[in-house]
């Protein structure tokens, strides 16, 4: 048996050993009931770790987001802090415009100076329109300029059906977003700024002698819920973007256009309960895990270990992990030199004949080119292997 055949046999043996099920014929189909039907204009439920959509209805319909807009305001402020352009202890001068804002308020006063940290809490916990305008003016010079930043950031996040006209969610023609877009924003908030995301779990904030509760009722009802934001106007109805973590799974639920404060909480709970009951987030492999190895030609090393570039999380029906099947395809001929992270094959994961992911297999380490004689010898061997394969 020639070298090429031996290598193929070894790879086949390795692959058979990593299959995560003994036979597709023995797979137990997991039964999942239809998702709940909500009394809302649009809604969506996703796995925050994978982005997998579990439930959706009218998720791409542009709707007025009301104060859900403030998630974008807080995202941009967090980004400015994270980028070193400002510090949360910096003081913001409060303008007449910010002070005069109607609707929900933090109760800041014109001519005073308030820390960014307090204003962020005013936006997130108290849903303060005054705090939102104050931060917008501080970041961009004016609320109008800040709106430009909001729309540019929305485009970067893939929020293709959103258009902002102010920093607060105050009713304005054409000021819209969608359940899907808001789930992208919520996921970005959680993943990009985990320290600032903790503010969304705070139940009360006292400023200027006034103690106000977080308007997200789920924070007071369900210990697994730790965010995010409520919104309400007459046009938008009652809206809620919520997130909860339980048993290693984080879900994000977006509910828009319900009839009452109680309804938005109850409808959101239905989505979260459904997701946690019937699905799980399964970490299949970690970045750096050796999943296979391959022969290297013309290199200083004879083999290279193969893995994946990032941790691999999958959203699967609860209890279905043993039914997963992993398949690997490795490039026939791998020649040095190459760097760590070089794509050298692909990994496909299948569940009940459905492909869940198809991602690159990459070199875990670099392999440098061998000397002239070694390269020549490998070239000769490859020539004869190609003749007989």
ABEGO torsion letter per residue (X at the ends): XBAAAAAAAAAAAAAAAABABABAAABBBBBBBBBBBBBBABBBBBBAAAGBBABBBGAABBBBAEAAAAAAAAAAAAAAAAAGABBAABBBBBBAAAAABBEBBAGBBBGBBBBAAAAAAAAAAAGBAAAAAAAAAAAAGBAAAAAAAAAAAAAAAGBAABBBABAAGBBBBGBBBBAAAAAAAAAAAAAABAAAAAAAABABBBBGGBBBBBABAAAAABAABAOABBBBBAAAEBBBBBBBBBGGBBBBBBBBGBABAAAAAAAAAAAAAAAAAABBBBBABBBGBBABBBBBBGBABABBBBBBABBBBBBBBBGAAAABBBBBBBBABBBOBBBBGBBAEBBBBBBGGBBABBBBBBBABBBBBBBAAAAAAAAAAAAAAAAAX
